């Protein structure tokens, strides 16, 4: 069987960590199984979908390294949805309803007041042709509901194991609105069948939909020549570090925002691939390495904890593991390419790549430094080796220690502050060599 999966974002806003996790797990699963990853833009909602959001989704996925092999817009596929809808109508599975929103609301309230579940009562099924014609004459347009069989729908979920949904307790879902617009459900099922999607991998917020969708799959199977049902995997949702749902803060976690904030793609993908699994939270060297690890058996039922501190720790890990060859173009773009020794010296001190400009300034430019004790600085200057090499730092500081009696922090902190202006930073042996004798001498004079 060819593995074929899809990521089906709605271009009604920016994509956030939760959407990207679905994209990523689909992508990794396809990669691991030499399968096909489909990008399917779920733009059936023509009013809320925008081309700008669609472009941003592509930019985000490309930036993360999640390239797709096939790409579709649902808004260009209305013909096939219409054919599927016609087949369901012919079979009596899709039926016209004329209730207004107010009428439905009133009925729901009556049901609730009687202690009944607010399930659609299928009154429209009893309409005669004359009654329908009368509604049409009034100017009403029908919306179309799918007639559920009302049964226990079961599937073996790759994450959740054996699942059952009872469609008896559900209202027949509306698949087509009064204005003729297809709601998400029908296009999604039609496309999953028509595109031969083998695995539907998505968030567990879709578990309830799956019962309905399986019934629609079954109802359309014959129309599409006996297509098999896809395998489902419903992943637990992301929660924040405090265990709360993410929805309120999703805006601040759009992928484009993270990109602007200097979060590395491999930190994001390592984090999103590993949270909610039994794998340790570490940076993976590549998406292929993450694909090798991908396994639904490692995913539990516990929510996946999206923790910004963990993400930042992984971000530092990505920078630490980055070779000079990889960093060089980015250093050059920031006007901070001071060579391989510079990069290897400072990279372990970066939380974000752009912070490298501070160290480029310390090494190659002018910085505000601090002399706390002028006599100490004068002594250090006096002892500064005439020829300052990569090895000079330890001999120089040993000589200052002997001359002043300062040791430990009292010895090193004034030197760090005088040479760099920073209380923390990279190894001073390499950094002082990079700063060079002239600048060291000049800075010790305040
Ligand atoms: N557009 C839907 C969503 O973003 C797709 C769900 C699905 O994967 O079927 O929730």
Boltz pocket constraint, residues with backbone or C-beta under 6 A from the ligand:
constraints:
  - pocket:
      binder: B
      contacts: [[A, 6], [A, 8], [A, 9], [A, 10], [A, 42], [A, 188], [A, 201], [A, 202], [A, 206]]
      max_distance: 6.0
